[in-house]
Amino acid sequence: MNAEEKFKNWQISFGLSEIDNETPSYFLQSLAEANIIGLITDEEAEQLLSDHYMEIGIGPQYGTDVVILKIKRYLPVPDFRLSTEYFYAIHGYIFDRVMPDAGKTRHRNVSKKEPILNYETVIYSPLQHIEEYLNYDFEQERKKNYKNKTPEEVIDMLTPFITNIWQAHPFSDGNTRTTSVFLEKYLNSLGFQTNNEVFRENATYFRAALVRANYTTNEKLEPTYEYVKKFLRKLLIDPTIELDMNELYISPTRV
């Protein structure tokens, strides 16, 4: 892997950490720089990171750094399977040693107060139906044929699937990062060379777009795929498309 590819994968990993308002430590950034120019391997970076935290003590930043490094290492691995098991395997790998239930289904129902929804929540899959819903979504996706489709047609076909598996929210934490890694690898398996800067710079927008794709109210506000599709168009077709977080807020009062 050349320096440019390493740089892009590190930048995606850094961008995805911002979804949960997490940032890499200066030490990890220094490891990334050394790795990009070929001074250390991925394995050496992981060992140096482990040694660093053994010395200074393991705190919350440790988990952030480990997950960023794991995502960077996993992105270029040339494997992909369109299955629930593979989706779980991604989570299991990137959150290993950080979450005790990495790669396992959450044990409770969840809700999350979203600023873009006036602090309302998306309705996530009920605990007892998570794997049933995911298996159905993957089964339906495997029936699709993307051969000879235009990028716009691919986006139209892919968007409902990606929003559904995110809405299942099978894990106690890390659902958007897992979905993002899965999406990147799925698109690569379909032959797309994604614009990695889009993920790096707009990971937070992508999560908010998934929220809007899965939110409805009794006041006739319907779920909309508009923003997920807009993100994917920027990712696959036109990197000059403007993505504005303000457009995702349901209230006139915006930040």
Protein Blocks (a to p, Z undefined) as FASTA:
>chain_A
ZZklmmmmmmmmmmmmmmnopacdfklmmmmmmmmnopacfklmmmmmmmmmmmnopafk
lmmmmmmmmmmmmmmpccddddfklmmmmmmmmmgokamkgoiacfbdcddddfkloopa
cddddfklmmmmmmmmmmmmmmpcfehiafklmmmmmmmmmmmmmmnomafghklmmmmm
mmmmmmmmnopacdfklmmmmmmmmmmmmmmmmgccfkopacdfklmmmmmmmmmmmmmb
ccdfklmpmbfbdZZ
